[in-house]
Amino acid sequence: MLARTAARFGRPLGGIRSYSGDAKAVVYSQHGRPLEVLKLHTYRLPAAGAGQVAVKFLSAPINPADINQVEGVYPLRPAFTQALGGDEPVAVGGNEGCVEIVGVGPGVDGLAVGDRAIMRHTLFGTWRTHALATAADLIRIPYGPAEVSAVQAGTVSVNPTTAYQMLREFVALAPGDFFIQTGANSGVGRAAIQLGARWGFRSINVVRDRPDFDALAAELTALGATHVVTESQLADKGFRNVIKQWVAGSKLRLGLNCTGGASTTNIARQLSEGGHLVTYGGMARQPITIPPSLFIFKDIHLHGYWLSRWADANPAAKEAVLGELFGLVARGELRDVPVDRAVWRDGMSDAERLDVFRGAVSAYIEGSKGRKQMLVHE
Amino acid sequence: MLARTAARFGRPLGGIRSYSGDAKAVVYSQHGRPLEVLKLHTYRLPAAGAGQVAVKFLSAPINPADINQVEGVYPLRPAFTQALGGDEPVAVGGNEGCVEIVGVGPGVDGLAVGDRAIMRHTLFGTWRTHALATAADLIRIPYGPAEVSAVQAGTVSVNPTTAYQMLREFVALAPGDFFIQTGANSGVGRAAIQLGARWGFRSINVVRDRPDFDALAAELTALGATHVVTESQLADKGFRNVIKQWVAGSKLRLGLNCTGGASTTNIARQLSEGGHLVTYGGMARQPITIPPSLFIFKDIHLHGYWLSRWADANPAAKEAVLGELFGLVARGELRDVPVDRAVWRDGMSDAERLDVFRGAVSAYIEGSKGRKQMLVHE
């Protein structure tokens, strides 16, 4: 215990590459377009006090909710504060991330220097190099870097957890049952394919029309997708009969939707009587449009899924799901979406750091074709 | 029992005005526009056989589902048959109605000449003067004509039952809670206002903009409506705050929708977090359009309600609800939508009968401002 509490932020510790010097964060002092309002902020982190740990960030993705938060259009937003010093109140961007414990203050149990953890809640502010946290802010990763990399750990708590819950909460699917989803090559979509396949569910996976469709279809099929179709195919009345034949003798009672617009209407049309359509995103920036007859005569039900609401209401359940997901990742049985790494290295100038981060934001905004943009610290 | 089984269709029976001569029905031999395909059919009804009763129709409404059935766009359709004779297979229109028993065949229990009944199921074909039925086709009305008129009985099984179930099935509303509905001056809407008020629920009732809004608002308020608003008011962003103030301190967790289009989107926006929107009609012939954020961040749920599905799955429950509703009607505690009577009288020619019925269909098609078109036999 003495060894733990003696550890201090900024002081080299046997075998642990500890931080010394200023900490850096990507912050914003007002809502707006990310490329316009995000800036680099330098601050000095005090040593971990009682009940605190000092953490060094290893990885943090750019998720859609993070961008919407910066834009001010997301219902949960961090407060602007001067806790990190500076001339004006700011918020640190980012919600998901993987950290390494580099210092442990007095009175902290269950976390040691060298442990790795992920954020337990949203709103921590993960686009930065270092932070002080409490044990309540973190969920310890029960595997080492060789089993679960920092990049993998940094994306497990949002997308795979969302897919896991959506496949479980709304319909009691049985092995052999189908589900259908839009945005199937997203992080959630890829997790749903893999988890669904593990549980014996067959999937019909809708992706946008693209020149490299065959390659993507092969990639998703390798993950466990039963069928991969384009939005154009889904919109084609003749093709609907093809889908009906796939499902014949089974049921298609669950749809997962992250787009909006025509493809959402079209997956709703495919649902079996009594089916449920769950919306967790609106990437097409179009509303969800459903003919009344689908509600009345086909008895379909529409719901939304927001991981934060569930996680806040069910912290123990979230930890249990994460434990299961970490195990799958460690055994190579759950692969995340491909990642584009935006790397911050020691010694980089502030301008370089901001430039690297803005590049990742630009790639996100331009649509990175199902690749996750991630800040990685080396 | 002898008196009952001796009763025969077409034979005058003490005190009962029995039918003698041909029976008449409004039929169609192909789907299409009602004014083009509906025609009058004359047939001879045989005497009630074993297990059968002969019924004389007293009233039968023109409901939206009836019209959609004729058009061929309703999922449940009667079979075309030659059971009523004639040169070609036909179907009798109409699903709801009130009858008087005018003959009872051998082996029928629980129904006597002079009893009145309503249809237990859809698809009976109620736009006619007489029919043979079985006890299983009918639900006996436990009140006399002075308590529950034939016109009242002829509309109780669809609209009030739909309102009753929608107010009960989706959300456990508590006294003081609000619900909101489009098409509030429809038959279902008026029943929901009255039943809701009985159960202590407050209602926000949306009606189309109209010159006589004040009179309609007064009428609905007299039925128990808490607030009556126009679609324009509902669409006004400033007015949304007025509605928020009405609901402040309570919850608005249930919306009932029979329109589609903007007013449906707007009632969905008004729902409290976790609210449910139930669609039972699409009178505006426009889809239901909802922004993804309402699903994700406000956790609203959309469902449909089709009375036929529920009634077929829960026949005992339907009979129990009808028993309660008949009691309310008999005590003057449930008033139906205003009725326009299309009257068939003895001795009318076929041309006159068809003309009267087509007039009612025209009034329905032109939009009869919340008035129910009903075939009444005198």
Interface residues (C-beta under 8 A of the other chain):
Chain A: P75 N257 G260 T265 T279 Y280 G281 G282 P287 I288 T289 I290 P291 P292 S293 L294 F295 I296 F297 K298 D299 I300 H301 L302 H303 G304 Y305 W306 R309
Chain B: P75 N257 G260 T265 T279 Y280 G281 G282 P287 I288 T289 I290 P291 P292 S293 L294 F295 I296 F297 K298 D299 I300 H301 L302 H303 G304 Y305 W306 R309
